[in-house]
Amino acid sequence: ATKGTLAFETVSATVRVVTTEGDPLSDVPVEQKTNGWATIGSTDDAGEVTFEVFPGKGRRYRAEVDGVTKERSKRFTKANGVLELRFRPPAEPADEEDTEDA
């Protein structure tokens, strides 16, 4: 008997985490829901996590920045391999030199 080879095709998928202005947010853990939530990686300096998935199956992805969670579903394909999660920019700490005495 001859043993056959079963090949699985995957596609490259990217979750991009950015501010509403499009600036990348680095070191943000990104999770994928399969049988529960699991971290697939943290964003790089470009605000991206890239991984391989089976095409055509929709899954949920989420990230949390400053206590705010964004969650979206995505069905990745070869032609459509990016999901973007947008967050408001982190609040800048008040600079004491900029405050005026009353």
C-alpha positions in Angstrom: 0.0 0.0 0.0 1.2 3.5 -0.8 0.9 6.2 1.8 -0.5 9.4 0.5 0.5 12.9 1.5 -2.1 15.3 2.8 -1.2 18.9 2.2 -2.7 21.8 4.0 -2.6 25.3 2.5 -2.3 28.2 4.9 -2.3 31.9 4.2 -0.3 34.7 5.9 -2.4 36.8 8.2 -1.6 40.0 9.9 -3.3 41.8 12.8 -2.3 45.5 12.8 -2.8 47.5 16.0 -2.7 51.3 15.4 -4.1 54.6 16.8 -7.0 56.3 15.1 -4.4 58.4 13.4 -2.7 55.3 12.0 0.4 55.3 14.3 1.6 51.8 15.2 1.3 50.5 18.7 4.1 48.1 19.7 4.2 45.4 22.4 0.4 44.9 22.4 -0.6 41.2 22.9 -3.0 40.0 20.3 -5.4 37.1 21.0 -7.3 34.7 18.7 -10.4 32.8 19.8 -10.5 29.1 18.9 -11.8 27.0 21.8 -11.0 29.9 24.1 -8.8 33.0 23.9 -5.1 32.4 23.2 -2.3 34.9 22.6 -0.8 34.6 19.1 1.9 37.2 19.7 2.7 40.8 20.5 2.9 43.6 18.0 6.2 44.6 16.6 7.5 48.2 16.0 5.1 48.4 13.0 2.2 47.5 15.2 1.8 44.1 13.5 1.6 40.4 14.4 1.9 38.0 11.5 1.0 34.3 11.6 -0.4 31.5 9.4 -4.1 30.4 9.3 -6.3 28.2 7.3 -8.1 30.3 4.7 -11.8 30.8 4.6 -12.5 30.1 8.3 -13.6 33.2 10.3 -12.2 33.7 13.7 -12.3 36.4 16.3 -9.3 38.5 17.3 -8.8 41.1 20.0 -6.3 43.4 21.6 -6.3 45.6 24.7 -4.7 49.0 25.0 -5.0 51.1 28.2 -7.9 49.1 29.5 -9.9 49.4 26.2 -10.5 46.1 24.3 -11.2 46.0 20.5 -12.5 42.7 19.1 -13.3 41.9 15.5 -14.0 38.8 13.3 -12.0 38.2 10.2 -11.9 35.5 7.5 -8.4 35.8 6.0 -7.7 34.9 2.4 -4.6 35.3 0.1 -6.1 38.5 -1.2 -7.3 39.9 2.1 -4.7 39.2 4.8 -4.8 42.2 7.1 -7.1 43.0 10.0 -6.7 46.4 11.6 -7.7 47.3 15.2 -7.7 51.0 15.9 -7.4 52.6 19.3 -7.5 56.2 20.5 -3.9 57.5 21.1 -2.7 56.9 24.7 -3.3 60.0 26.8 -0.2 62.2 27.2 0.8 62.8 30.8 0.3 66.5 31.8 3.6 68.4 31.7 3.9 70.5 34.8 5.8 73.2 32.9 2.7 73.7 30.7 0.3 74.5 33.6 -0.4 78.0 34.5 -0.7 79.3 38.1 -4.2 80.5 38.9 
